[in-house]
Amino acid sequence: MTTPDIPLIDLAGQQSRIRDRIDAAINRVLDHGQYIMGPEVGELEEALAAFSSCQHVVSCSSGTDALMLGLMALGIRPGEGVIVQSFTFAASAEVLPCLGAIPIFADIDPVTFNLSPDSLASAKAAADKAGIKVVGIITVGLFGQAADMDAITAFAEQEEWWVFDDAAQSFGASYKGRPVGALAPLTATSFFPAKPLGCYGDGGAVFTDNDEFAAIMRSARIHGMGQERYSHERIGMTARLDTIQAAILLEKLAIFNEELEKRQEVADRYEAGLADMIATPRLGAGNTSSWAQYTITLAKGTDRSHVQTALKEKGIPTAIYYPKGMHQQIPYAMYPVAGNGLPVTEDLCPRVLALPMHPYLDEETQEYIITALRAVLD
Ligand SMILES: Cc1ncc(COP(=O)(O)O)c(C=O)c1O
């Protein structure tokens, strides 16, 4: 039998399904020629606002820029501290030093891999000790499910902090019946191609019900421009979503709900085939997931690279999100850390392993992956 070539995320499968519609959408943009801020940008923003029950969606050039724009709307100032989980993609923390602010690293809940509300008090204590005034919390919807937003929001309200949700991975999920995008005063997402809702390049968006925040971000994404061309109201950046990407996203959004259901079916099949022998992902109370990643946790002492190599030999790719906490990365090592280190983050980093996950993973291929993984772990 020849070794199959299984993708970790199958973008080609999705593209072949809607290629005609994508071609037509791109052609419409080529015909009207409004490559920057063309009509599809506004259409997409309206469609996303309806999808996420939000008043305003400000599209932009990446998930990282979405975080930057949101922080600008919040009026973050140099020297202010923001609590963020260490177990995340760099961008969740990186945007803070980019604007002169300071990440305060907190630990995660061992079940959901998301910010632990129990870590907030010790993160605040670490900031206090370093003389840093905390102003907010960036939550992350890691691997596809939202953090415990009620508990985190309650803590933030008590401290008069804001909450900004980094939903680059969790857009499409819900928490206690509310869609991601409407769980915090500001939510950022990414349309990086591999994300649950991805375009064919870089893209992102910020969601808010706050009129003032929306107006600041709309201005900041075009160099701080005011109502009149070349009158500038603030320092901004160039952070617009290309019209072609908006046109592609409109087509992808049309099948997004169906794809989310298919992702759940894939997750269910992994659960049925693996849960008796390995720690499979768990959802927090009231959560659905967009299953951006399907991450299993290997038993302590398992040789992860051996597992990866054995699977690779059978044509099965895996990935490690993330090999280290951000507090263990050299450029971030100087920033305060909650408590005496982050034991949950440090325990999980060497044990996590992401398996192929996408809506087009068929039952037969998944059975092959499950059988191969069981054989390696046996
Ligand atoms: C949690 C998280 N935040 C932010 C980002 C940044 O998104 P982008 O790559 O679109 O800038 C990503 C992208 O991988 C992410 O996973």
PDBQT file of the ligand as one rigid body, heavy atoms in Angstrom, charges set to zero:
ROOT
HETATM    1  C1  LIG A 401      -4.219  33.090  19.069  1.00  0.00    +0.000 C 
HETATM    2  C2  LIG A 401      -3.774  33.898  17.890  1.00  0.00    +0.000 A 
HETATM    3  N1  LIG A 401      -3.748  35.239  17.988  1.00  0.00    +0.000 NA
HETATM    4  C3  LIG A 401      -3.373  36.010  16.961  1.00  0.00    +0.000 A 
HETATM    5  C4  LIG A 401      -2.966  35.466  15.755  1.00  0.00    +0.000 A 
HETATM    6  C5  LIG A 401      -2.466  36.373  14.679  1.00  0.00    +0.000 C 
HETATM    7  O1  LIG A 401      -3.173  36.287  13.485  1.00  0.00    +0.000 OA
HETATM    8  P1  LIG A 401      -2.463  36.692  12.108  1.00  0.00    +0.000 P 
HETATM    9  O2  LIG A 401      -1.531  35.581  11.747  1.00  0.00    +0.000 OA
HETATM   10  O3  LIG A 401      -3.607  36.810  11.155  1.00  0.00    +0.000 OA
HETATM   11  O4  LIG A 401      -1.780  37.975  12.325  1.00  0.00    +0.000 OA
HETATM   12  C6  LIG A 401      -2.993  34.081  15.592  1.00  0.00    +0.000 A 
HETATM   13  C7  LIG A 401      -2.566  33.471  14.324  1.00  0.00    +0.000 C 
HETATM   14  O5  LIG A 401      -2.069  32.394  14.229  1.00  0.00    +0.000 OA
HETATM   15  C8  LIG A 401      -3.389  33.266  16.695  1.00  0.00    +0.000 A 
HETATM   16  O6  LIG A 401      -3.416  31.938  16.596  1.00  0.00    +0.000 OA
ENDROOT
TORSDOF 0
